[in-house]
Amino acid sequence: MTDIIFVASCNVDLISYVDKMPVIGETLMGKEFKIGFGGKGANKAIACSRLGSNCSVISKLGDDIFGKNYLENLKKNNINTEKVFITNKAATGVAPICVDKNGDNSIIVILGANLLLSPEDIETCEESIKNSRILVTNLEIPIETVIKSLEIAKKHKITTILNFAPASVDQLNEKLFINTDYLILNEIEIEQLSKLEIKSNNDVKMASFSILENHHIKLGLIVTLGEKGVFFVNAKDKSCFHVPCQKVKVVDTSGAGDAFVGAFVHYLNQTDSIKLVIEKASAYAGLTVQSHGTQSSYPTIAEINEKLKL
């Protein structure tokens, strides 16, 4: 039995480090290049597993060297890969990433095999989902696949978490929300979903209320605001709170949002205190931005206990 299932995207990161982001038509000399493992779904699973959770991934990889390497990466991180599908109809997803000297990044994602993960694939995984405690998914896989995952999970009374990333308002479907317990967004995503401009914490509050009024989220909405912390609204009584983040030296923000979600899920499986869960997840994400890379920046439980005493 797996505690937490991630219906996940898997991408290979192609990372370039530069002093500044190029503008249109500009050629820049980079400082360093690295190949790493990423994908918003798999990143979350890696973070969660490194904290000690029992995790499985449902995903689709290409029948290529990137796919083979990725499968081994999941196994090395103690993730159950029985439901990782392999296809020869598309290449494994890739993500060219540019990181500047301030640690800010821009990302282009070519989803490849991720787009072939189908609702029918998810149906074959129903028994695994039924025997889990939490299901986590996001929008780097087809919308209909996300919907099917959430439907099956709620059919079996499994806690569901939807990370609305990357924002996909063009394909918005209310079925994304009616089976979602917790919706997690960042500052850009909440603007796009609410259609409201965010300039202050009060704007975040108003945008959150707007989303909860227009979409049927079951338990709560979490908004990650980078260095400005995390905002939570209870979907039932509209009570809310803000958790400030710790001040750290930022080296690379790649994958920090995914690290937050992975840690959030891990701690949610351990305690009923949503504020404590968010505080711990925020602290974990704060550690990841202090070194280069995506999954490579995610600390293990031993490192967490040493640095943060979580």
N, C-alpha and C positions, 0 to 999 in steps of 0.2 A: 504493500500500500504506500502510495506517495502522498505526502501532506499537501504539497503545492504543485499545481500544473500550470505551465506557461504555454499558451498557444502563441507561438513565437516566430518572429522573423530572425533569420541568421544572415549576416552580411560580413564579408571580409573588408576590414578598414584599410585603406591606402592613404597614409597620413603624411602630409607635407608640412614642415614647420618653416614659417617665414617671419620676417620682421613686421610686415603689414600685409593686409589683404590686397590682391591685385584689383585694379579697376578694369573696365571693358577695354580690350585691345592692348593691355599692358603685359609684358613678360617680366617676371621677377626671378631672381636667383634664390632658391630655397636654402635653408640651413641644414636640414636633416630630413630623411625619409624613413618611414617605418611601415611594416605590414602587421596588422593586428586583427583580432577577432572582435566583431561588433554585431550590430542589429539590435534594435530597441527591445525586442522580446528576449533574445538570448542574453543580452547584457543584464537584464533584470534577474534572470535565472541564475547567472553566474554570481552576482552579488548576493542573492538570497542563499545560494548553496555555500558560498564561502563563509557566511555567518553561521552555518551549521544546519540549515533546513534540509529536509528530504524533498528533493525537487525532480520533476520530470519535464521534458520539453516535447511538445507536439509541433513539428516544423517540417519544411521540405527543402532539401539541398539538391544541387546539381550533381550529376555523376561525373565529377571532375576533381582535380587536385585540391582546389579550394574546399570543395565539399568533404572530401576525405579528411583533410586536415581539420576542418571544423568539427566533424564528428568526433575525432580523437580529442579535440579541445574540450568538448562537452564531457566526455568520459573522464578525462583527467581532472575535471572539476566536480566529480562525483554526482553527475546528473544522469538520470535514467534516460536512455536514448531509444528505448524500444519502439516509440511512436514517432521517430524521425524518419520521414519518407525520403527516398532517393528517386530522382527523375532524370531521364536523358533527353527531356524535351526543352530544358532551359538550363542556363548556367547558374551556379551559386551566386546569390546576391553580392554586390560589392558597393562600397561607399568611399569615394575619394573625399578626404577631409583636409581642410586647410586650417592651420592653427597659427595665430599671430603671437607676437611677443608678450601680449597682455593675457594670453590664455584663451582668448575668444576664438570661436571656430565658425566655419561655414562648411556645409556638407551637401554633397549630391549623392543620392541613393539610386542605384540601379537594382531593382528588387529581384529580377530574374526568377529563380525557382520559387521564391516566396509567393509570387502571384499565382502559382499553381496549387497552393494548399487549399483544398476545396471543402465545402460543407460535407461532401460524401466521405472525405478523409476523416473529418471530425466525428462523423457518425460511427465509424469503426473504432473510435476511441471512447465510446460512451461508458463502457465498464470502468475504464481507468478514471474517467472524470467522476463517475458515481462514487468511487472509493477514495476520492481526495477530500480535502477540507476547504481549499481555496483555489479558484481559477483566475488567472491573470492573462489579459490580452491587450493588444493595441492595434493601431491602424496601418501597420506596414504589411499587412496581409489583406486579402480581399474582404470587403465589408460583409458580404454574405457569410463568409467563414467566421468572422467575428460574431455575427448575430447567432449563428448556429451553435457556436461554443457557449455563449452566454445562455441561450435557451436550454441546452442540455444540462448545464450546471445548475440553473435554477429549478429545473424539473426535479433534480435530486437534492434540492435545498443546500447547495454548495455556495459559500460566499464568493461573490464575483467582484473583480476589479477591472475597470476599463481605463487604460491610460490613453487619453485622446491625443495621441501623437503618432505620426505627424497629423496636424489638424486636417480634417477632410470634410469641410462644410459643403463642398460641391456634391458630395454623395451622402449627405445627411439623411439618416433614416431613424425614425423614433424607436424602432426595434433595437437600436444600439443601447438605449437607455432603460427601457422598461424591465430589463433583467440585470441591470447593473446596481450593485450595492454601493460601491465607492467609485466615483469618477475623479480621475487625477488629471490636471491640466497645468501648463505653465502660463506665464504672462501673455505670450503671443496667442496661445491656443484659446484662452478665455476671452480675449478680445474678439477673435474670429467667431467663436461659438455664440457669444452674447451680442456681438455687433456693437459693443460699447468700448470707448477709449479708456485705457487704464493709465492714470497718472498718480494715483494715491491709493492708500489702503482702503479708503472709503469707496473709491471706484471699484476696487476688487470686491468689496462687500456687495455693492449694488449689482455688479455683473453676476456674481454668484447667485444672488437672490433671483435675478432674471432667468438664469439657466434653470434653477430649481422650479420656478414657476412654469416654465415652458417645456421642461423635459422631466420624465418621471424617474428620477434617481431615488433609490430606496433608502440609503442610510446617510451618505454624506458626500460632500464635494471638497476636494483638496486642491489648492492652488499653490504651486511652487513658484517663488519669486526671486530665485537666485540669491544674491547677497542681501535681499530685503526679507528673507525668511519664507515662512509657509503660512497660508491662511486656510482655516477649516470652517465649514458651515455644516451643521447638522440638518439633514434633509427633512427630519420630522418636525422639529420645533424651531428651526431657523436660528438656534443659538450658534455663536461663532467665537473663535479665538484666533490669535496670531502668535506664531512661534518665531522669534528672531533667530537668525543664524549666527554662528560663531564667526568672528573675524579671522580670516586666514590669508596667507599669501597664495594667490591664485596663479597656477602654472598652466593648467590646461583644463577647461571645463567640459571636454568631450565625455559624454556618458554620465555626467553627474546626475542628470534627471533620472536616468535609468537606475543608477545606484540608489537614489532615494526611494524609488518604487520597490526595488528588490528588498531593501532594508525594511521599508514600511510593511511589506507582506510578511517578512520574517517575524518582525515584532508583533504584528497583528495576530499572528498564530500563537503568541505567547501570553498576551495580556488583553484585557477589555478596555484599558485606559487609552483612548484614542490620542489624547494629548501626549502621553508618555511615548506612544508609538511614533508620533510625528517628531518629537524631540530627538529620539534616538536615530530615526531615519535621517533627519537633518544633519545630525552630528556625523553620521557615516558618510553622507554625501560630501560634507565639508572636508573630510580626509582625502577623498578621491581627487579633488581639484588641485591638490598640492604636488602632484606628480604627473608626468606625461603619460598619454595613452588612455585607452578606454577600459577594457577589462583588466589590463595589466595594472591599472591604478586602484583596483578594488581590493581592500585589505581583507585578510582572513579573520576569523573570530579571535585567534590568538593575538594578532596585531591590534585588533579593536580593543580587547581587554587590557592590553598593555598601555595603549595611548589614551583611551577614553574612559576606561572602567565602566563600560555599559553593562 
